């Protein structure tokens, strides 16, 4: 049985925050970090991984501030951009729970937030598993992908609609048959929370993307001591595989490309993913 809990605290500016989490299993600490899409939660992003990974590790499956059952104030953490705020939120959660150091597994927004924590506080991070993280700069790209545009504009205009959600969700997987009406219904209901509509965590930057977005160009990446494993779907249409290239600056990073796989590697190919992660985290 999973336990449902809330960690609480205040940001440096005094804003109260609350992070909803589940904890599963026992062993070395692993924090599971979901993506930034509308309706995302930790439990839904990792529904196909928790059982396998919790057999050997203690999993902390969180909802970032701005999503799920957590407070809807990601920007209150005072970073220069959403990824940096995500990194600060992870540290705040770890401090509140007394977790001194942990492995981090992050998909998309969660992966980028994990990298920001590793750069800001390398002593708090063990190994990194990063699935299609944002912030990569693809050579000759003329702008964000259609998947990123759909994510950032979801709450603009008339606000959330099922049509908008369907348009975004189809970018997450290679095999469209995996997306069921039940999944769409659950994601839409989660995304349509009045508190999230009033304060969406991810919107287009007012002055266009800059260093707060392109974290793959941060010179600190080249000095990170952590062992890392990037898992990227060859058919990722949200953060395209070409965006992986600048992350190669990390000196101890491995890169795994999955065939017939979109942006949601841990969900679309769970058995392959679980085997990869267990082997990586158990290795010396």
DRENNU-574060 format. One record per residue: residue in three letters; x negated, y negated, z negated of N, C-alpha, C, CB in turn. Coordinates in steps of 0.001 Angstrom, whole numbers, padded with zeros to 6 digits. Glycine has a CB too. Layout:
! residues N
ALA	X	Y	Z	X	Y	Z	X	Y	Z	X	Y	Z;
...
! end
This chain:
! residues 284
UNK	-000843	001197	000000	000000	000000	000000	-000878	-001246	000000	000953	-000006	-001224;
UNK	-000480	-002238	000801	-001195	-003505	000805	-000680	-004393	-000319	-001048	-004212	002166;
UNK	-001533	-005325	-000748	-001143	-006310	-001730	-000993	-007654	-001022	-002177	-006390	-002890;
UNK	000036	-008402	-001385	000264	-009719	-000806	-000081	-010768	-001842	001730	-009878	-000320;
UNK	-000915	-011706	-001470	-001378	-012702	-002426	-001566	-014054	-001741	-002690	-012247	-003084;
UNK	-001784	-015059	-002584	-002089	-016405	-002110	-003305	-016929	-002864	-000869	-017356	-002295;
UNK	-004267	-017460	-002133	-005371	-018198	-002732	-005032	-019679	-002632	-006741	-017870	-002028;
UNK	-005443	-020447	-003621	-005081	-021861	-003660	-006279	-022711	-004038	-003936	-022097	-004644;
UNK	-006211	-023981	-003658	-007258	-024924	-004015	-006948	-026292	-003463	-008609	-024448	-003511;
UNK	-007957	-027148	-003461	-007836	-028496	-002915	-009011	-028762	-001988	-007774	-029557	-004048;
UNK	-008749	-029510	-000921	-009820	-029937	-000029	-010635	-031030	-000709	-009250	-030436	001326;
UNK	-011726	-031439	-000080	-012564	-032496	-000645	-011796	-033802	-000815	-013781	-032726	000238;
UNK	-010776	-034012	000034	-009975	-035229	-000076	-008841	-035099	-001086	-009408	-035591	001273;
UNK	-008722	-033939	-001705	-007699	-033725	-002718	-006410	-033121	-002214	-007395	-034992	-003368;
UNK	-006353	-032756	-000923	-005133	-032152	-000373	-005014	-030703	-000830	-005129	-032230	001176;
UNK	-003877	-030303	-001375	-003711	-028908	-001791	-003583	-027983	-000580	-002477	-028763	-002696;
UNK	-004178	-026816	-000673	-004039	-025815	000378	-003685	-024480	-000269	-005345	-025699	001226;
UNK	-003066	-023629	000533	-002722	-022276	000102	-002915	-021336	001281	-001257	-022202	-000441;
UNK	-003651	-020274	001061	-003924	-019281	002104	-003283	-017962	001703	-005458	-019105	002332;
UNK	-002408	-017493	002560	-001783	-016180	002371	-002743	-015102	002871	-000408	-016094	003120;
UNK	-002844	-014012	002114	-003720	-012927	002550	-003167	-011589	002100	-005142	-013122	002009;
UNK	-003620	-010546	002776	-003447	-009168	002355	-004837	-008604	002080	-002679	-008322	003437;
UNK	-004920	-007647	001169	-006183	-006960	000939	-005932	-005460	001066	-006783	-007320	-000464;
UNK	-006832	-004798	001777	-006702	-003368	002057	-008035	-002684	001804	-006228	-003123	003515;
UNK	-008009	-001495	001218	-009196	-000659	001105	-010151	-001120	000035	-009905	-000613	002403;
UNK	-011337	-000517	000048	-012392	-000880	-000892	-013731	-000663	-000203	-012293	-000047	-002216;
UNK	-014753	-001312	-000739	-016065	-001246	-000131	-016591	-002645	000128	-016021	-000441	001164;
UNK	-017599	-002788	000994	-018118	-004117	001328	-017007	-005016	001874	-019261	-004004	002355;
UNK	-017112	-006302	001571	-016063	-007246	001946	-016135	-007610	003424	-016161	-008505	001098;
UNK	-014972	-007577	004078	-014818	-007988	005470	-013607	-008923	005538	-014643	-006740	006430;
UNK	-013796	-010119	006089	-012698	-011066	006244	-012260	-011055	007701	-013116	-012503	005792;
UNK	-010958	-010822	007920	-010387	-010698	009262	-009724	-012022	009628	-009359	-009516	009338;
UNK	-010129	-012599	010764	-009745	-013958	011143	-009017	-013929	012477	-010984	-014883	011220;
UNK	-007767	-014358	012461	-006918	-014272	013652	-007185	-015399	014647	-005458	-014291	013246;
UNK	-006580	-015273	015824	-006686	-016289	016855	-005746	-017455	016617	-006413	-015686	018198;
UNK	-005828	-018442	017504	-005093	-019683	017309	-003810	-019805	018096	-005952	-020806	017649;
UNK	-003356	-018746	018730	-002145	-018823	019535	-000895	-019045	018708	-001992	-017576	020339;
UNK	000154	-019566	019332	001410	-019781	018612	001964	-018482	018051	002440	-020427	019526;
UNK	002326	-018510	016781	002890	-017336	016130	001883	-016338	015628	003789	-016661	017048;
UNK	000590	-016629	015755	-000436	-015687	015304	-000451	-015596	013787	-001820	-016103	015822;
UNK	-000745	-014415	013285	-001015	-014187	011861	-002113	-013138	011754	000281	-013730	011091;
UNK	-002707	-013058	010577	-003732	-012039	010390	-003182	-010646	010552	-004364	-012176	009036;
UNK	-002025	-010381	009939	-001466	-009031	009970	-001087	-008606	011380	-000252	-008946	009066;
UNK	-000547	-009524	012174	-000139	-009154	013532	-001348	-008978	014442	000803	-010211	014114;
UNK	-002355	-009819	014308	-003542	-009702	015151	-004289	-008399	014918	-004469	-010868	014907;
UNK	-004249	-007891	013679	-005060	-006725	013322	-004223	-005516	012928	-005989	-007078	012192;
UNK	-002996	-005462	013423	-002094	-004370	013055	-002618	-003002	013472	-000739	-004597	013674;
UNK	-003464	-002954	014510	-003973	-001685	015006	-005377	-001356	014505	-003970	-001697	016500;
UNK	-005894	-002181	013595	-007274	-002005	013135	-007389	-001792	011633	-008093	-003197	013526;
UNK	-006387	-002249	010887	-006492	-002260	009430	-006689	-000854	008862	-005247	-002895	008821;
UNK	-005923	000102	009325	-006011	001455	008752	-007400	002048	008955	-004951	002377	009381;
UNK	-007948	001922	010154	-009247	002524	010439	-010369	001828	009678	-009530	002481	011934;
UNK	-010366	000504	009653	-011475	-000225	009042	-011408	-000207	007517	-011487	-001659	009536;
UNK	-010189	-000182	006959	-010063	-000217	005498	-010448	001111	004855	-008639	-000579	005105;
UNK	-010665	002151	005655	-011134	003418	005099	-012561	003298	004573	-011056	004521	006153;
UNK	-013298	002270	005042	-014692	002131	004629	-015050	000742	004105	-015583	002465	005779;
UNK	-014134	-000211	004234	-014422	-001575	003823	-013216	-002168	003091	-014797	-002440	005044;
UNK	-013473	-003204	002304	-012376	-003963	001723	-012056	-005113	002666	-012732	-004483	000289;
UNK	-010869	-005060	003260	-010458	-006040	004255	-009623	-007135	003612	-009673	-005365	005383;
UNK	-010011	-008354	003867	-009220	-009523	003498	-008623	-010068	004786	-010089	-010614	002747;
UNK	-007330	-009916	004975	-006647	-010302	006214	-005873	-011579	005921	-005688	-009156	006743;
UNK	-006356	-012700	006424	-005802	-013989	006025	-004986	-014626	007146	-006918	-014928	005599;
UNK	-004106	-015536	006750	-003491	-016494	007670	-004229	-017817	007482	-001928	-016652	007407;
UNK	-004802	-018344	008546	-005439	-019654	008453	-004420	-020721	008044	-006097	-020028	009794;
UNK	-004843	-021769	007343	-003967	-022925	007185	-003503	-023414	008560	-004691	-024062	006414;
UNK	-002199	-023612	008700	-001629	-023969	009996	-000837	-022851	010631	-002709	-024390	010926;
UNK	-000970	-021628	010099	-000294	-020472	010665	000346	-019628	009552	-001284	-019622	011491;
UNK	001254	-018766	009967	001808	-017765	009071	002408	-018340	007806	000762	-016791	008711;
UNK	002058	-017723	006674	002611	-018118	005383	001704	-019059	004615	002883	-016903	004553;
UNK	000629	-019514	005250	-000270	-020467	004600	000256	-021893	004779	-001704	-020342	005173;
UNK	-000309	-022828	004004	000071	-024230	004189	-000304	-024687	005594	-000609	-025131	003126;
UNK	000393	-025686	006079	000261	-026104	007474	-000602	-027362	007611	001642	-026351	008079;
UNK	-001807	-027290	007022	-002639	-028492	006975	-004097	-028195	007321	-002557	-029128	005595;
UNK	-004331	-027546	008455	-005700	-027231	008870	-006567	-028488	008919	-005696	-026543	010240;
UNK	-006029	-029570	009440	-006836	-030775	009636	-007209	-031456	008328	-006097	-031748	010512;
UNK	-006588	-031068	007215	-006916	-031675	005926	-008307	-031296	005433	-005892	-031275	004895;
UNK	-008949	-030304	006083	-010260	-029865	005611	-011384	-030802	006048	-010543	-028466	006109;
UNK	-011085	-031780	006886	-012011	-032880	007127	-013162	-032618	008067	-012554	-033301	005876;
UNK	-013122	-031540	008839	-014181	-031277	009798	-014029	-032125	011056	-014197	-029808	010163;
UNK	-015025	-032064	011944	-014978	-032875	013154	-014065	-032275	014218	-016371	-033045	013714;
UNK	-013631	-031054	014020	-012748	-030404	014974	-012098	-029186	014354	-013510	-030013	016232;
UNK	-011176	-028543	015066	-010442	-027414	014494	-011307	-026229	014131	-009400	-026969	015441;
UNK	-012333	-025916	014936	-013187	-024782	014593	-013932	-025044	013283	-014187	-024500	015730;
UNK	-014398	-026267	013120	-015110	-026615	011886	-014159	-026589	010687	-015767	-028008	012016;
UNK	-012922	-027033	010893	-011933	-026940	009820	-011643	-025485	009473	-010636	-027655	010221;
UNK	-011593	-024637	010493	-011412	-023218	010226	-012542	-022648	009401	-011292	-022458	011515;
UNK	-013788	-023034	009723	-014931	-022578	008936	-014853	-023043	007495	-016217	-023064	009557;
UNK	-014428	-024287	007291	-014287	-024799	005926	-013171	-024065	005176	-014003	-026313	005949;
UNK	-012115	-023725	005889	-011018	-022990	005246	-011478	-021602	004807	-009813	-022869	006203;
UNK	-012308	-020937	005618	-012837	-019623	005215	-013666	-019759	003953	-013688	-018998	006345;
UNK	-014542	-020756	003921	-015376	-020952	002725	-014504	-021247	001505	-016388	-022104	002949;
UNK	-013482	-022084	001675	-012602	-022404	000551	-011916	-021143	000030	-011550	-023449	000967;
UNK	-011481	-020289	000961	-010863	-019021	000559	-011864	-018154	-000196	-010324	-018264	001790;
UNK	-013085	-018034	000318	-014104	-017217	-000340	-014407	-017754	-001735	-015389	-017175	000503;
UNK	-014523	-019071	-001863	-014802	-019664	-003168	-013677	-019353	-004144	-014995	-021183	-003042;
UNK	-012434	-019497	-003676	-011285	-019269	-004552	-011207	-017822	-005014	-009998	-019652	-003841;
UNK	-011636	-016890	-004162	-011537	-015465	-004485	-012821	-014904	-005089	-011184	-014683	-003243;
UNK	-013841	-015731	-005222	-015100	-015257	-005788	-015877	-014340	-004866	-014840	-014551	-007066;
UNK	-015709	-014496	-003570	-016437	-013686	-002584	-017705	-014450	-002209	-015549	-013382	-001303;
UNK	-018840	-013954	-002620	-020092	-014665	-002373	-020580	-014510	-000934	-021158	-014173	-003327;
UNK	-020339	-013333	-000359	-020851	-013058	000993	-019978	-011987	001617	-022357	-012607	000963;
UNK	-019726	-012105	002925	-018839	-011140	003574	-019186	-011016	005050	-017363	-011552	003404;
UNK	-018858	-009854	005610	-018806	-009721	007057	-017578	-010485	007564	-018755	-008212	007487;
UNK	-017689	-011070	008746	-016573	-011796	009336	-016226	-011184	010685	-016908	-013296	009486;
UNK	-014942	-010888	010890	-014430	-010411	012178	-013434	-011454	012667	-013759	-008974	012059;
UNK	-013697	-012057	013816	-012840	-013138	014274	-012518	-013074	015747	-013471	-014435	013972;
UNK	-011243	-013227	016060	-010762	-013268	017439	-010507	-014714	017841	-009474	-012417	017605;
UNK	-011081	-015144	018969	-010778	-016447	019560	-011061	-017584	018569	-009308	-016495	020016;
UNK	-010033	-018305	018137	-010208	-019368	017152	-010903	-018839	015893	-008850	-019988	016791;
UNK	-010525	-017642	015467	-011146	-017056	014282	-012627	-016794	014459	-010456	-015777	013926;
UNK	-013030	-016371	015664	-014445	-016160	015931	-015232	-017446	015918	-014626	-015478	017246;
UNK	-014668	-018499	016491	-015338	-019796	016512	-015454	-020362	015102	-014582	-020779	017418;
UNK	-014407	-020187	014304	-014445	-020649	012920	-015507	-019892	012135	-013072	-020481	012256;
UNK	-015632	-018582	012390	-016661	-017781	011727	-018055	-018301	012066	-016534	-016302	012131;
UNK	-018270	-018648	013314	-019571	-019191	013717	-019854	-020523	013032	-019628	-019364	015238;
UNK	-018836	-021358	012894	-019038	-022638	012212	-019429	-022426	010757	-017773	-023496	012295;
UNK	-018788	-021465	010084	-019185	-021162	008709	-020619	-020657	008666	-018239	-020124	008088;
UNK	-020981	-019781	009610	-022339	-019234	009629	-023376	-020337	009841	-022469	-018173	010729;
UNK	-023052	-021332	010668	-023992	-022425	010896	-024062	-023359	009691	-023598	-023209	012145;
UNK	-022922	-023626	009051	-022896	-024553	007918	-023395	-023918	006628	-021496	-025074	007712;
UNK	-023088	-022637	006436	-023436	-021948	005194	-023893	-020523	005521	-022224	-021930	004206;
UNK	-025050	-020377	006117	-025502	-019044	006554	-025620	-018046	005417	-026832	-019156	007245;
UNK	-025823	-018514	004214	-025989	-017613	003075	-024695	-016910	002674	-026526	-018379	001899;
UNK	-023550	-017363	003207	-022266	-016770	002835	-021820	-015665	003799	-021205	-017849	002776;
UNK	-022602	-015449	004854	-022160	-014562	005928	-023115	-013376	006069	-022063	-015334	007262;
UNK	-022536	-012178	006154	-023318	-010980	006480	-023363	-010833	008008	-022700	-009691	005803;
UNK	-022659	-009854	008555	-022629	-009665	010001	-021388	-010339	010593	-022650	-008159	010354;
UNK	-021474	-010606	011892	-020389	-011250	012621	-019911	-010354	013750	-020836	-012611	013171;
UNK	-018594	-010175	013853	-017975	-009530	015013	-017044	-010569	015631	-017193	-008196	014613;
UNK	-017292	-010914	016882	-016621	-012057	017508	-016005	-011626	018822	-017605	-013229	017731;
UNK	-014676	-011734	018913	-013962	-011291	020110	-013487	-012504	020906	-012761	-010383	019732;
UNK	-014127	-012744	022050	-013736	-013842	022916	-013628	-015177	022211	-012448	-013530	023554;
UNK	-014646	-015589	021431	-014516	-016831	020675	-014415	-018052	021586	-015692	-016991	019733;
UNK	-013729	-019074	021094	-013658	-020335	021818	-014958	-021104	021673	-012483	-021178	021319;
UNK	-015080	-022163	022445	-016253	-023012	022363	-017348	-022663	023328	-016787	-022973	021015;
UNK	-017150	-021608	024139	-018129	-021271	025164	-017984	-022176	026370	-017987	-019816	025582;
UNK	-019087	-022507	026995	-019076	-023381	028167	-019383	-022536	029399	-020109	-024552	028015;
UNK	-018388	-022375	030254	-018568	-021592	031482	-019165	-022482	032568	-017215	-020979	031958;
UNK	-020198	-021996	033212	-020867	-022768	034251	-019887	-023131	035364	-022059	-021981	034822;
UNK	-019929	-024384	035790	-019115	-024918	036889	-017627	-024995	036565	-019308	-024073	038116;
UNK	-017252	-024801	035297	-015832	-024926	034935	-015401	-026381	035093	-015576	-024432	033472;
UNK	-014199	-026577	035647	-013677	-027930	035867	-012745	-028381	034747	-012942	-027994	037195;
UNK	-012495	-027517	033798	-011600	-027852	032701	-011173	-026601	031983	-010382	-028617	033202;
UNK	-010263	-026729	031007	-009815	-025556	030256	-009054	-024582	031137	-008944	-025978	029086;
UNK	-009041	-023321	030738	-008283	-022308	031465	-006787	-022568	031304	-008647	-020887	030967;
UNK	-005992	-021925	032149	-004546	-022048	032021	-004077	-021531	030666	-003842	-021290	033151;
UNK	-004711	-020473	030163	-004343	-019946	028861	-004547	-020967	027751	-005141	-018701	028566;
UNK	-005675	-021680	027772	-005937	-022711	026764	-004948	-023868	026912	-007388	-023229	026883;
UNK	-004639	-024262	028141	-003662	-025341	028340	-002309	-024968	027752	-003513	-025664	029835;
UNK	-001882	-023729	027982	-000586	-023292	027459	-000596	-023266	025928	-000227	-021898	028011;
UNK	-001725	-022874	025334	-001835	-022849	023874	-001738	-024265	023309	-003163	-022188	023441;
UNK	-002508	-025195	023877	-002605	-026540	023307	-001341	-027367	023509	-003775	-027266	023912;
UNK	-000552	-027033	024528	000643	-027834	024814	001927	-027183	024316	000752	-028080	026297;
UNK	001819	-026070	023624	003000	-025311	023217	003964	-026142	022372	002579	-024077	022445;
UNK	003438	-026967	021489	004299	-027733	020587	004632	-029127	021118	003639	-027854	019236;
UNK	004133	-029477	022289	004413	-030791	022853	005740	-030772	023607	003271	-031235	023786;
UNK	006197	-031949	024028	007440	-032033	024792	008631	-031551	023997	007326	-031236	026063;
UNK	009354	-030588	024566	010557	-030072	023900	010235	-029128	022756	011436	-029363	024899;
UNK	008946	-028845	022526	008558	-027950	021440	008601	-026496	021857	009452	-028160	020247;
UNK	008568	-025581	020888	008507	-024152	021202	009731	-023666	021974	008364	-023351	019928;
UNK	009491	-022848	022998	010557	-022134	023691	010064	-020726	023986	010982	-022871	025006;
UNK	010986	-019817	024180	010602	-018451	024515	009874	-018416	025850	011833	-017538	024554;
UNK	010263	-019281	026781	009604	-019318	028090	008135	-019726	027947	010338	-020294	029037;
UNK	007872	-020721	027116	006492	-021137	026874	005690	-019998	026242	006454	-022385	025968;
UNK	006305	-019328	025286	005601	-018249	024600	005277	-017113	025569	006439	-017724	023425;
UNK	006231	-016722	026389	005998	-015653	027359	004870	-016024	028310	007278	-015354	028150;
UNK	004843	-017279	028744	003788	-017716	029656	002421	-017604	029017	004032	-019146	030103;
UNK	002341	-017907	027711	001054	-017803	027022	000679	-016353	026733	001091	-018594	025720;
UNK	001618	-015581	026184	001307	-014217	025747	000804	-013355	026900	002539	-013572	025119;
UNK	001304	-013573	028089	000863	-012740	029212	-000619	-012930	029518	001686	-013054	030453;
UNK	-001218	-014022	029017	-002645	-014240	029215	-003500	-013456	028222	-002957	-015710	029103;
UNK	-002881	-012863	027197	-003658	-012223	026139	-004139	-010824	026496	-002845	-012157	024890;
UNK	-003419	-010134	027389	-003750	-008739	027653	-003866	-008477	029154	-002695	-007817	027036;
UNK	-004649	-007460	029484	-004754	-007006	030867	-003534	-006185	031255	-006033	-006186	031071;
UNK	-003097	-005308	030349	-001952	-004431	030598	-000679	-005112	030104	-002143	-003052	029902;
UNK	000066	-005701	031026	001263	-006448	030652	002344	-005554	030037	001821	-007163	031868;
UNK	002282	-004260	030285	003269	-003348	029732	003190	-003210	028221	003114	-002011	030355;
UNK	002094	-003676	027621	001947	-003595	026170	002783	-004638	025430	000494	-003755	025796;
UNK	003220	-005658	026134	003978	-006739	025497	005460	-006378	025513	003731	-008106	026220;
UNK	005988	-006084	024338	007379	-005654	024208	008269	-006822	023795	007497	-004512	023188;
UNK	009588	-006703	023994	010497	-007742	023510	010388	-007971	022010	011917	-007384	023859;
UNK	010093	-006913	021255	009960	-007048	019805	008760	-007921	019440	009826	-005668	019152;
UNK	007664	-007737	020172	006479	-008558	019918	006775	-010020	020223	005283	-008068	020760;
UNK	007420	-010275	021354	007748	-011652	021725	008676	-012289	020704	008388	-011694	023111;
UNK	009664	-011550	020244	010616	-012081	019265	009907	-012460	017963	011727	-011049	018983;
UNK	009036	-011559	017479	008328	-011829	016227	007393	-013025	016368	007537	-010595	015787;
UNK	006676	-013110	017481	005764	-014233	017679	006536	-015539	017804	004898	-014009	018925;
UNK	007664	-015511	018513	008418	-016751	018677	008966	-017231	017337	009563	-016556	019680;
UNK	009505	-016323	016555	010050	-016718	015258	008953	-017296	014367	010720	-015519	014567;
UNK	007777	-016687	014387	006670	-017202	013578	006214	-018573	014070	005493	-016221	013600;
UNK	006226	-018763	015385	005751	-020034	015948	006738	-021173	015739	005476	-019874	017425;
UNK	008002	-020839	015527	009058	-021843	015482	009332	-022347	014057	010330	-021270	016076;
UNK	008404	-022104	013156	008506	-022601	011788	008563	-024135	011816	007303	-022100	010921;
UNK	009538	-024750	011153	009652	-026215	011170	008395	-026928	010670	010831	-026641	010330;
UNK	007708	-026334	009692	006499	-026968	009172	005378	-026963	010207	006037	-026263	007899;
UNK	005293	-025884	011014	004269	-025844	012062	004637	-026805	013187	004102	-024405	012614;
UNK	005910	-026861	013545	006336	-027801	014583	006001	-029245	014179	007853	-027656	014849;
UNK	006128	-029545	012895	005862	-030898	012424	004373	-031213	012368	006473	-031095	011062;
UNK	003534	-030197	012268	002094	-030416	012121	001327	-029295	012794	001701	-030516	010635;
UNK	001397	-029198	014140	000713	-028095	014828	-000795	-028159	014618	001032	-028122	016328;
UNK	-001420	-027004	014392	-002856	-027011	014101	-003734	-027281	015312	-003248	-025706	013505;
UNK	-003271	-026912	016502	-004072	-027075	017718	-003267	-027845	018761	-004514	-025694	018281;
UNK	-003783	-029001	019156	-003180	-029820	020204	-004322	-030354	021068	-002308	-030998	019600;
UNK	-004026	-030866	022271	-005103	-031392	023105	-005843	-032529	022405	-004548	-031876	024445;
UNK	-007179	-032531	022446	-007937	-033633	021829	-007630	-034951	022528	-009456	-033348	021880;
UNK	-007453	-036002	021751	-007016	-037291	022317	-008041	-037889	023277	-006737	-038282	021198;
UNK	-009303	-037647	023042	-010348	-038213	023887	-011055	-037143	024718	-011361	-038954	023033;
UNK	-010420	-036003	024886	-011033	-034922	025636	-011987	-034130	024765	-011760	-035464	026851;
UNK	-012324	-032911	025188	-013195	-032054	024376	-014619	-032576	024319	-013195	-030639	024922;
UNK	-015252	-032395	023170	-016638	-032803	022990	-017379	-031792	022153	-016719	-034180	022346;
UNK	-018375	-032267	021403	-019223	-031339	020641	-018432	-030588	019582	-020370	-032093	019982;
UNK	-017294	-031161	019163	-016483	-030461	018173	-015836	-029218	018765	-015413	-031388	017613;
UNK	-015736	-029166	020088	-015143	-028022	020784	-016208	-027080	021324	-014251	-028500	021922;
UNK	-017265	-027617	021915	-018256	-026784	022588	-019320	-026303	021603	-018912	-027559	023741;
UNK	-018898	-025457	020678	-019826	-025030	019633	-020943	-024146	020173	-019075	-024292	018548;
UNK	-020769	-023567	021361	-021824	-022727	021930	-023061	-023545	022287	-021309	-021999	023170;
UNK	-022931	-024871	022336	-024062	-025741	022639	-024729	-026286	021378	-023609	-026890	023515;
UNK	-024235	-025896	020217	-024829	-026353	018964	-026231	-025768	018837	-023947	-025949	017745;
UNK	-027256	-026594	018686	-028634	-026065	018638	-028894	-025141	017465	-029612	-027199	018582;
UNK	-028039	-025179	016432	-028237	-024305	015275	-028007	-022837	015608	-027315	-024720	014150;
UNK	-027265	-022567	016688	-027023	-021170	017059	-028324	-020408	017268	-026178	-021100	018323;
UNK	-029306	-021080	017836	-030580	-020426	018129	-031367	-020040	016901	-031411	-021308	018972;
UNK	-030970	-020552	015734	-031683	-020235	014497	-030882	-019347	013556	-032055	-021504	013785;
UNK	-029697	-018907	013971	-028895	-018076	013081	-029578	-016720	012880	-027464	-017890	013649;
UNK	-029736	-016295	011625	-030417	-015015	011363	-029487	-013815	011429	-031073	-015052	010008;
UNK	-028190	-014042	011500	-027227	-012956	011341	-027220	-012012	012542	-025836	-013524	011127;
UNK	-026998	-010747	012260	-026682	-009816	013339	-025240	-010071	013745	-026903	-008318	012903;
UNK	-025023	-010127	015036	-023687	-010424	015564	-023391	-009490	016719	-023575	-011906	016018;
UNK	-022119	-009204	016892	-021657	-008435	018047	-020491	-009181	018681	-021238	-006981	017636;
UNK	-020682	-009607	019924	-019615	-010205	020705	-018908	-009101	021485	-020165	-011306	021660;
UNK	-017595	-009082	021418	-016789	-008131	022188	-015911	-008958	023113	-015921	-007184	021250;
UNK	-016090	-008778	024424	-015389	-009634	025380	-014689	-008771	026426	-016371	-010625	026058;
UNK	-013450	-009082	026693	-012728	-008412	027763	-013115	-008978	029117	-011228	-008536	027552;
UNK	-013416	-008104	030054	-013813	-008571	031388	-012695	-009341	032079	-014233	-007391	032254;
UNK	-011453	-009072	031702	-010312	-009762	032310	-009705	-010807	031371	-009244	-008748	032712;
UNK	-010508	-011330	030448	-010027	-012372	029532	-009660	-013615	030345	-011108	-012716	028447;
UNK	-008405	-014053	030222	-007943	-015229	030957	-007735	-016434	030044	-006654	-014910	031686;
UNK	-008094	-016298	028773	-008022	-017431	027850	-009415	-018034	027696	-007450	-016994	026465;
UNK	-010347	-017259	027147	-011754	-017657	027110	-012507	-016710	028034	-012341	-017621	025638;
UNK	-012771	-017171	029243	-013298	-016295	030291	-014694	-015808	029937	-013321	-017022	031641;
UNK	-015045	-014642	030481	-016289	-013980	030111	-017508	-014833	030470	-016381	-012621	030796;
UNK	-017382	-015713	031456	-018515	-016587	031809	-018883	-017518	030655	-018179	-017418	033060;
UNK	-017909	-017785	029769	-018185	-018630	028618	-019056	-017971	027570	-016914	-019051	027996;
UNK	-019348	-016697	027758	-020214	-015968	026836	-021668	-016406	026953	-020106	-014478	027087;
UNK	-022072	-016875	028131	-023485	-017084	028433	-024226	-017950	027408	-023611	-017708	029782;
UNK	-023724	-019138	027023	-024515	-019952	026087	-024651	-019348	024695	-023900	-021308	025965;
UNK	-023772	-018410	024339	-023904	-017760	023039	-025114	-016828	022995	-022635	-016982	022710;
UNK	-025700	-016555	024148	-026898	-015699	024175	-028088	-016359	023480	-027271	-015360	025621;
UNK	-027935	-017627	023113	-028992	-018296	022348	-029179	-017658	020983	-028675	-019778	022185;
UNK	-028169	-016961	020489	-028277	-016327	019167	-029284	-015182	019247	-026884	-015804	018673;
UNK	-030307	-015195	018426	-031415	-014241	018598	-031090	-012800	018231	-032569	-014682	017783;
UNK	-030064	-012567	017409	-029771	-011210	016954	-028358	-010779	017334	-029954	-011111	015447;
UNK	-027927	-011207	018511	-026563	-010909	018957	-026565	-009835	020034	-025880	-012176	019481;
UNK	-025621	-008901	019906	-025352	-007907	020941	-024069	-008321	021662	-025227	-006458	020330;
UNK	-023943	-007891	022918	-022790	-008273	023727	-022189	-007026	024371	-023192	-009313	024810;
UNK	-020904	-006824	024117	-020194	-005657	024629	-019055	-006153	025517	-019655	-004754	023460;
UNK	-019008	-005667	026758	-017949	-006029	027697	-017020	-004840	027864	-018536	-006472	029069;
UNK	-015725	-005072	027676	-014736	-004003	027799	-013980	-004142	029114	-013754	-004024	026607;
UNK	-013934	-003038	029871	-013201	-003021	031135	-011700	-002930	030872	-013665	-001843	032019;
UNK	-010914	-003437	031823	-009447	-003390	031731	-008969	-003976	030402	-008939	-001935	031884;
UNK	-009518	-005123	030076	-009272	-005730	028764	-009174	-007237	028901	-010387	-005354	027762;
UNK	-008173	-007804	028246	-007988	-009244	028234	-008583	-009880	026993	-006525	-009581	028331;
UNK	-007856	-010867	026447	-008367	-011691	025358	-008203	-011037	023996	-007677	-013023	025359;
UNK	-007366	-010026	023907	-006968	-009427	022635	-007609	-008052	022511	-005420	-009326	022522;
UNK	-008938	-007984	022533	-009648	-006701	022607	-009273	-005771	021472	-011142	-006928	022597;
UNK	-009164	-006294	020267	-008907	-005437	019100	-007512	-004832	019138	-009085	-006231	017810;
UNK	-006610	-005423	019883	-005226	-004957	019953	-004974	-004141	021224	-004264	-006149	019895;
UNK	-005620	-004541	022323	-005388	-003840	023594	-006140	-002515	023653	-005806	-004724	024770;
UNK	-007318	-002446	023038	-008124	-001218	023028	-008574	-000925	021596	-009361	-001350	023981;
UNK	-007626	-000638	020707	-007970	-000526	019277	-008934	000595	018955	-006732	-000332	018477;
UNK	-008813	001760	019584	-009706	002869	019247	-011153	002539	019616	-009257	004153	019963;
UNK	-011339	001983	020807	-012690	001587	021222	-013230	000515	020290	-012691	001076	022682;
UNK	-012391	-000443	019977	-012811	-001538	019111	-013164	-001033	017718	-011714	-002597	019024;
UNK	-012303	-000225	017131	-012554	000259	015776	-013850	001055	015699	-011390	001115	015298;
UNK	-014096	001892	016699	-015341	002668	016714	-016560	001752	016810	-015338	003663	017886;
UNK	-016470	000740	017662	-017571	-000212	017812	-017862	-000919	016497	-017247	-001240	018900;
UNK	-016816	-001398	015848	-016998	-002190	014631	-017532	-001331	013493	-015677	-002846	014218;
UNK	-016975	-000141	013326	-017473	000728	012256	-018948	001054	012447	-016658	002020	012197;
UNK	-019325	001378	013658	-020721	001684	013920	-021628	000484	013670	-020884	002164	015341;
UNK	-021176	-000695	014083	-021964	-001903	013927	-022117	-002304	012449	-021325	-003037	014714;
UNK	-021024	-002292	011713	-021090	-002726	010320	-021831	-001719	009441	-019688	-002951	009778;
UNK	-021814	-000436	009809	-022500	000568	009006	-024000	000636	009317	-021865	001927	009232;
UNK	-024408	000110	010458	-025818	000222	010867	-026700	-000685	010017	-025981	-000133	012361;
UNK	-027966	-000344	009965	-028914	-001130	009171	-029187	-002473	009822	-030225	-000364	008985;
! end
